[in-house]
Amino acid sequence: MSDPGYGLVLRFKVTLDDHTDLGAWTKCEGLTVEYDVQEVKEGGQNDYIHRLPGRAKYQNLKLTRPIDKDTGKVAAWLASVASDPKRSTAEIELLDSGGTKVTSWKFAGVYPAKWTGPTLDTGTNQVALEILELVHNGYTRRCSTAAASW
């Protein structure tokens, strides 16, 4: 079996509540989970300390892309949340260079934490970027093949 080259050209597609498409993004940060570890010292047991799993902590997702036609979809979603605050579910799909889904992550309790627009300066030669930061209550990952999912 040949290497499909998943790491060569990747894009991320973001969908809310299985129907609101926020378009493709070029950078995604924050796919991280960290667990608190509770240390319990047992009386009479001096060989080791029990290390028990605690709460999971999730970083905010930070999505970045050049301003494009889908920026209006993000603005509409932000306006709808401002007038009717509610949490959503979200899915981030990792797409290969041909647009085929490689894997995806499903997020629960998604809410926008911050949106940052571009710095507009005609004296520089920079791409106008937007950054969307999302809070969430956890995620699950789904691979494109059942054998590789966890």
Buried (B, 14 or more C-beta within 10 A) or exposed (E): EEEEEBEEEBBBBBBBEEEBEBBBBEEBEBEEEEEEEEEEEEEEEEEEEEEEEEEEEBBBBBBBBEEEEBBEBBEEBEEEBEEEEEBBBBBBBBBBEEEEEBBBBBBBBBBBEEBEEBEEEEEEEEEEBBBBBBBBEEBEBBBBEEEEEE
